[in-house]
Amino acid sequence: MHRVTQVAARMMAPTRWGFVSAGKICNDFKVALDTLPKEEHQVVAVAARSLESAQKFAKTHDIPRAYGSYAELAAQEDIDVVYIGNIHSQHAPVTTMMLQAGKPVLCEKPMGVDSREARQMIGLAKEKNLFFMEAVWSRFFPAYKKIRDIIDSGAVGEVKVLMACFGFKVGDVPRLRESSQAGASLLDLGTWGSGDLLQFTTMVFGGEEPQDITTSGHLSDGADDQTVTVVLKYSGNRMATLLCCLSANMANEAYIYGTKASLKIPNFWCPTEVIAPDGTHEFPLPPPEKPLNFFNSTGMRFEAMEVRRCLQEGLTESPLMTHAMSLQIAGILDQARKVVGVVYNQDKE
């Protein structure tokens, strides 16, 4: 087939997804995909640790094929990209399996439990010349573009201070309290689930490396960093203060203070509004056709749209969420965990 014809066919054909896991986040991603045109996105297969779970998920979401192992999914030739949605302590081995099988990957955050795992996966993706992205869904929300545009326009002046908090009283969820599962708030609330505190900060400060990182936290049971504060100091005495908590319900808002004005972003990890000097800018989400497990999850549609665009254009990473951005966030988390004293089994390897 002529190259031009091949490109045209790729642009017109649907992006065929394979799902790793049949859990809650995969449910929400499938519901989000269902808000997009079927001629653009199709889920053709799902794999779980048990065939029964995969079959149940496939029946619920009208997915043609179900597998009881991830290896079976990796062997399928009609999959354009794999979504990794299993527990994050297993992201690295399963992502490695898919990349080795020649599959582009969208991996839920955090892509690994530390920067070592992240570097290994990124290195393999580059070696294989395959698309690979950490699923930091927030980066693709229209509200985030608005925030960047407002900052770039100079409307708030020079950004001097960022303050953000995220916390829910999660109760006794075992995997959030077990080092073997790489639980605790720094990972589960900082980069997975609903938080994205650090990615929000690095976005606002344009990917600049902080000059200093100060971390303070409450440590119990050796792995349960229930409450953690991270203060990032940037050049020019600019500061970001982040508070993350597993034991109390918090406001879950972000504030950006500049020399001219400020921005308020409610639900900053999945925002549908930005409160700016010139008024409130709203970005409503489409309603889900099936129940969701997490807040505003239909907003995952935006990262799916970006994956499709990148695949169509032959990109191996997204300019909105580059490999370097993922490594920066993983590196800051490594430093913060070390100070608080959280050690995962993967850190001992």
LUMVO-213607 format. One record per residue (C-alpha): x, y, z; residue in one letter. Coordinates in steps of 0.5 Angstrom, whole numbers, plus 500, padded with zeros to 3 digits. Last residue first. Example, Ala and Ser with C-alpha at 12.3 -4.5 7.8 and 13.67 -1.06 7.14 Angstrom:
<atoms>
527498514s;525491516a;
</atoms>
This chain:
<atoms>
531491590e;530494596k;526500593d;521495590q;519493597n;517500599y;520505604v;516511607v;521515611g;518521610v;524524608v;525518603k;518519600r;519526599a;525525595q;522519591d;516523590l;520529587i;524524582g;517521580a;514528578i;521529574q;521523570l;514523568s;515530565m;521528562a;517522559h;512528556t;505529558m;503535554l;508534548p;505527548s;510521547e;512516541t;509520536l;507517529g;502522527e;496518528q;498515534l;499521537c;492524536r;489517538r;493518545v;491525545e;483523544m;484518550a;487523554e;481527553f;476522554r;479521561m;474527563g;468522563t;471520570s;469527573n;469524580f;471516581f;467510581n;462511575l;455509573p;454508566k;452512560e;456518563p;454525562p;459529558p;463534562l;462542563p;468547562f;466553565e;470559565h;469564572t;470571571g;475576568d;480575574p;479568574a;475562577i;477556573v;471551572e;470543570t;477541574p;479534574c;485534578w;484542581f;477540584n;476547585p;481552581i;482559584k;486563580l;490570582s;491577580a;497582579k;503579582t;501572582g;497567586y;495560584i;490557588y;488549588a;482546591e;481539594n;477542600a;479537605m;476530608n;481527613a;485521614s;489520607l;492527607c;496531602c;498538603l;502542597l;505548598t;508551592a;513557592m;517562588r;523565592n;526568585g;527561583s;523555585y;522552592k;517546593l;514545600v;511538601v;506536606t;504529608v;499526612t;497519612q;504516610d;502509612d;508505610a;512504617g;506503621d;505510622s;509516619l;506523619h;509527614g;514533613s;517534606t;522540604t;524540596i;529545594d;531549588q;525546584p;526544577e;522548572e;517544568g;513550567g;511552574f;504551573v;505544570m;510542575t;505544580t;499540577f;503534576q;505535583l;498535586l;495530582d;490528587g;484524584s;487517584g;494516582w;500522583t;499525590g;493521592l;495514591d;503515591l;504520596l;498517600s;500510602a;500504598g;506501594a;503494594q;508491598s;508497603s;501496605e;497501608r;493504601l;492496599r;489495606p;483500605v;481502612d;478508612g;479513606v;478520609k;479524603f;485529602g;487534597f;491540598c;493546593a;497552594m;501556589l;505562590v;509567586k;506567579v;509573575e;503577573g;496574573v;494576567a;500575564g;498572557s;502565559d;498565566i;491565563i;493561557d;496555562r;490555566i;485555560k;489549557k;488546564y;481547564a;480544557p;483537561f;489534557f;494535563r;489532568s;489525565w;496524567v;496517564a;503516563e;505515556m;508510551f;508510544f;513505541l;520506538n;522499541k;528502544e;525509546k;519504549a;524500553l;528506556g;521509558i;520503562m;526503565q;526510567r;520509570a;522503574e;528507577r;523513578s;519510583d;513506584v;512506577g;507509571m;504513577p;499513574k;495509569e;499507563c;498508556l;502503552v;504502545p;504494543k;510491541g;510485545a;516487549q;512494550l;506490553m;511485557m;514492560t;508495561t;506489565v;512489569p;512496571a;505497572h;504491578q;505496584s;500500580h;494496581i;491494574n;489500569g;494499563i;491501557y;494498551v;494501544v;493499537d;490492538i;489487532d;495483533e;493479540q;499476543a;499482549a;492480551l;494473552e;500475556a;495479561y;492473563s;484470564g;482473557y;476477554a;474478547r;468482544p;467488549i;460490550d;461494557h;458489562t;459483558k;467484557a;467486565f;464480567k;468476562q;475479565a;473478572s;471470570e;478470566l;482471572s;488476573r;484480568a;485481560a;480486556v;479486548a;477490543v;475497546v;473501540q;475509539h;474513533e;468510529e;465509536k;465517537p;467519544l;463519550t;464511550d;471512551l;469515558a;465509560v;471505558k;476509562f;471509568d;470501568n;478501567c;479505574i;474501578k;477494576g;477489570a;485489568s;489490562v;485493557f;486493549g;484499545w;483499538r;483506535t;478507529p;481507522a;480514519m;487517520m;490510520r;487509513a;490516511a;497515513v;497508509q;494511503t;500517503v;505511504r;503507498h;500500500m;
</atoms>
